[in-house]
Amino acid sequence: MSHDLPHIPAPDTSSPADPVGDPLEALARAGGVLAVITGVEGPHYRNPGAVMGFPALGDGGLGAVGQLSSGCIEADLALHAAEVWRDGAGRQLRYGLGSPFVDLRLPCGGGLDVALIAVRDPAPLRVALDLRAARRTAWLDLDLGNGGSGGIAVGEARPAPAPGRFALAVRPPPAFAVLGVGVEALTFAALAHAAGYPVTLSSPDAATRTAARRAGTPLAPPGPLVADARTAVTLFFHDHEVEPALLAEALRSEAFYIGAQGSLRTHQRRLAALAELGLTPAETARLRGPIGLIPSARDPRVLAVSVLAEVLGEALSAAPA
């Protein structure tokens, strides 16, 4: 498949030793060794598909970006990664239950399978990151036994299962289109932005827009709502008469989550207003209300945390397998 996207340079947010950086961005610059969890047995706090990177440094050594455990195995992974980088042959390691490394214990009591793959040619990673930046999902088809050239293929379709290979999804993060007026909209948008998610705030109120600029919250450009299948649309208005047209536009988009602040009674009035605009019950069934995991949250900060948690939980369940 052809990918005619111009390469979009990723911001250099990761250092040679950065547990919270982006491993793929680090490896896309000069290659290195990719560590990916390929299997989990019993309890563990990371799922298959979690990655860590050991990026190549100018002195011939490797850095470390990301984390696959709470510090139990990272030092040992670094030793194996150095060997993989030298000889180019992938390794598959087992930690915890059934592991030959009896001196390395996982406090959770589970078992963990980790593959190490040498990334000599980072071009497929750059393609995957460009697709992610364009809000498209990329799939990396990883050859677990050969980390040399040809060990990683990239495409937009999930590769067919094959022995000795692992399909790694590189998805765009959930984005937030926040519409509203006042402190609730500002607090929610600022929280999602601070958590590192793409956020735009749209408001008809000049004071709200001014406060958003002061807080560094991105404002949506003029024009129609932009919401792809990885976008959540949230409304925070006290004047509910402005909502029906906005909600009708959102409900006709691909947004995976659409919700509006207010009580159950307010939500029922919204549904009636949307019906008057011609929306069917099947269309309005996507509208959430009341929103948030904490019932009747009135403090703006509590409401923001409550709604963010609900949206992120929905994002996990909405992501295709």
Summary of the structure (lengths in Angstrom):
residues: 321
radius of gyration: 22.6
end to end distance: 20.9
largest distance: 67.7
contacts: 1035
relative contact order: 0.10
helix: 32%
strand: 24%
